[in-house]
């Protein structure tokens, strides 16, 4: 009995040791990442310099359940690493949080591709050409926002391609590291995009739901932001 209790104590001590070690490892990792981030060069814009890109998005109108197209406008100015969102409804946390993930995904891409963080610029996001009282909400515009932000970063650094195709629509959520994720209402959105005359519909590679095969519109499945913005003529094009 005493030996059994001793073994239990040993297992308890070992589990506590492993838990503490794991926590300290996470803490040390966070400190190292924070230090590394603070030492990264930041993208620089002059005062008054402003770069913008617009990209088409599709959502589900909250009151009717119908598909609806809109224009997402993304701007970049000198600032303090803030994300300024002018997209109602203000109480929709999914939309707000997804745009923060999009901003983080674009910064992740920028660090890997250009070696620069976004700590000294502000990102401004707004919706255009929506009638008053219309509400489209959710995370499905976040991948499109990340695309527009990558295009702007390219433009600010005079890198090609830095224009967004206007005959394509991206409908996917995006994680902070750039992984594209599926969204709801995809069939309704697809039909709305086709009815709007667009020729390319881009979704996450993990998106479920079988979409009809029409001759006038192409469907592409993409895994992540890197693939989305580097595949030739997929969504970013030259000037």
C-alpha positions in Angstrom: 0.0 0.0 0.0 2.8 2.4 0.9 4.6 1.6 -2.3 1.4 2.3 -4.3 1.0 5.7 -2.6 4.6 6.5 -3.3 4.1 5.7 -7.0 1.0 8.0 -7.1 3.0 10.8 -5.5 5.7 10.3 -8.1 3.1 10.4 -11.0 1.6 13.5 -9.4 5.0 15.2 -9.1 5.9 14.2 -12.7 2.6 15.6 -14.1 3.0 18.8 -12.2 6.6 19.1 -13.4 5.5 18.6 -17.0 2.7 21.1 -16.7 4.9 23.8 -15.2 7.6 23.1 -17.9 5.0 23.4 -20.6 3.7 26.7 -19.2 7.3 28.1 -18.9 8.0 27.0 -22.4 5.0 28.8 -23.8 6.0 31.9 -21.7 9.5 31.8 -23.0 8.3 31.3 -26.6 6.0 34.3 -26.3 8.8 36.5 -25.0 11.2 35.4 -27.7 8.6 36.0 -30.4 7.8 39.4 -29.0 11.5 40.3 -28.9 11.9 39.1 -32.5 8.9 41.0 -33.7 10.1 44.2 -32.0 13.4 43.9 -33.9 11.9 43.4 -37.3 12.0 46.3 -39.7 8.5 47.8 -40.2 6.9 48.9 -43.5 7.2 52.7 -43.7 4.8 55.1 -45.4 5.3 58.9 -45.5 2.8 61.2 -43.8 -0.1 61.7 -46.2 0.8 58.7 -48.3 -2.3 56.5 -48.8 -2.6 53.2 -50.8 -6.0 51.6 -51.4 -7.4 48.6 -53.2 -11.0 47.4 -53.6 -12.1 43.9 -53.9 -15.6 42.4 -54.5 -17.1 40.3 -51.8 -20.4 38.3 -51.5 -22.4 37.7 -48.4 -25.9 36.7 -47.2 -28.3 39.5 -46.4 -29.3 39.1 -42.8 -33.0 39.8 -43.1 -33.8 38.0 -46.4 -31.2 35.2 -46.6 -30.4 36.2 -50.2 -26.9 36.6 -51.7 -25.6 40.1 -52.0 -22.5 41.6 -53.6 -20.5 44.5 -52.2 -17.2 46.2 -52.5 -14.7 46.0 -49.7 -12.2 48.9 -49.7 -8.9 48.5 -47.9 -6.5 51.4 -47.2 -3.0 51.7 -45.7 -1.6 54.8 -44.1 1.2 55.7 -41.8 0.2 54.9 -38.2 0.6 52.7 -35.2 -0.4 49.2 -36.3 -4.1 49.8 -35.8 -7.0 48.2 -37.7 -9.8 50.8 -38.3 -13.1 49.1 -39.3 -16.0 51.0 -40.8 -18.2 48.0 -41.5 -21.6 47.8 -39.8 -23.2 46.2 -37.9 -20.8 47.2 -35.1 -22.1 44.5 -32.7 -21.2 41.7 -35.1 -18.2 40.2 -33.4 -17.6 37.5 -36.0 -17.0 40.2 -38.7 -14.8 42.3 -36.5 -12.6 39.4 -35.3 -12.3 38.0 -38.8 -10.8 41.3 -40.1 -8.2 41.2 -37.3 -7.3 37.7 -38.4 -7.0 39.0 -42.0 -4.8 41.8 -40.9 -2.6 39.3 -39.0 -2.5 36.9 -42.0 -1.3 39.7 -44.3 1.3 40.7 -41.7 2.5 37.1 -41.4 2.8 37.0 -45.2 4.6 40.4 -45.3 7.1 39.2 -42.7 7.9 36.0 -44.6 8.0 37.6 -48.1 9.4 41.1 -47.4 10.8 40.9 -43.9 8.6 43.8 -42.7 5.9 44.1 -40.0 2.9 46.3 -40.2 3.6 48.0 -36.8 4.0 51.5 -38.2 1.0 51.6 -40.6 -2.8 51.6 -40.0 -5.2 49.5 -42.0 -8.6 51.0 -42.8 -11.5 48.8 -44.0 -14.9 49.9 -45.3 -17.8 48.6 -47.3 -19.2 50.4 -50.3 -22.3 50.2 -52.6 -24.6 48.7 -50.0 -28.0 50.3 -49.6 -29.0 51.8 -46.2 -30.4 49.2 -43.8 -28.7 46.3 -45.6 -26.7 44.0 -43.4 -24.2 41.3 -44.5 -22.1 39.9 -41.7 -19.8 37.0 -40.9 -16.2 36.0 -41.6 -16.4 35.2 -45.3 -14.9 38.5 -46.5 -11.8 38.1 -44.4 -9.8 36.3 -47.1 -10.7 39.0 -49.6 -9.5 41.6 -47.2 -6.1 39.8 -46.8 -5.8 39.7 -50.6 -6.4 43.4 -50.9 -3.9 44.2 -48.1 -1.2 42.1 -49.8 -1.9 44.0 -53.1 -1.4 47.3 -51.2 1.8 46.1 -49.6 3.1 45.2 -53.0 2.0 48.6 -54.4 3.8 50.5 -51.5 7.0 48.6 -52.3 6.6 48.9 -56.1 6.3 45.1 -56.4 4.2 43.4 -59.2 1.5 42.2 -59.3 -0.3 44.7 -57.2 -3.8 44.9 -58.7 -6.8 42.9 -57.8 -8.9 41.2 -60.5 -12.3 42.7 -60.6 -14.0 39.8 -62.4 -13.3 37.4 -59.4 -14.8 36.9 -56.0 -13.1 35.3 -53.0 -15.5 33.8 -50.4 -13.5 32.2 -47.5 -12.6 32.9 -43.9 -8.9 33.2 -43.1 -6.9 32.3 -40.0 -4.2 34.6 -38.6 -1.4 32.4 -40.2 -3.1 32.6 -43.6 -5.0 29.3 -43.8 -8.3 29.6 -45.7 -11.4 28.0 -44.1 -14.9 27.2 -45.4 -17.9 29.5 -44.9 -21.7 29.0 -44.9 -24.2 29.7 -47.6 -21.7 28.9 -50.3 -24.3 27.8 -52.9 -26.3 31.0 -52.5 -23.2 33.1 -52.8 -22.0 31.2 -55.8 -25.3 31.8 -57.7 -25.2 35.5 -56.8 -21.6 35.8 -58.0 -22.5 34.1 -61.3 -25.6 36.3 -61.7 -23.4 39.3 -61.2 -21.3 38.4 -64.3 -18.1 37.3 -62.5 -16.1 34.6 -64.2 -14.1 33.3 -61.2 -15.2 32.1 -57.7 -12.5 31.2 -55.2 -13.2 29.2 -52.1 -11.2 27.4 -49.4 -9.8 24.0 -50.4 -11.8 22.5 -47.5 -15.1 24.1 -48.6 -17.9 21.6 -48.6 -21.0 21.6 -50.8 -21.1 20.6 -54.4 -21.4 23.6 -56.7 -23.0 23.4 -60.2 -20.7 23.3 -63.2 -21.5 26.3 -65.4 -19.5 27.1 -68.5 -19.4 30.9 -67.8 -17.8 30.7 -64.3 -14.8 28.9 -63.0 -14.4 27.6 -59.4 -11.0 27.4 -57.8 -10.2 25.9 -54.4 -7.2 27.4 -52.6 -5.4 26.3 -49.4 -3.9 29.5 -48.0 -3.1 33.1 -48.6 0.4 32.4 -50.1 -1.2 30.2 -52.8 -4.0 32.7 -53.3 -1.7 35.7 -54.1 1.2 33.8 -55.8 -0.7 31.6 -58.3 -0.2 33.4 -61.6 -3.2 35.5 -62.6 -5.5 33.9 -60.0 -6.5 37.0 -58.0 -3.6 39.4 -58.2 -2.6 40.8 -61.6 -0.1 43.3 -63.0 -0.8 47.0 -63.5 
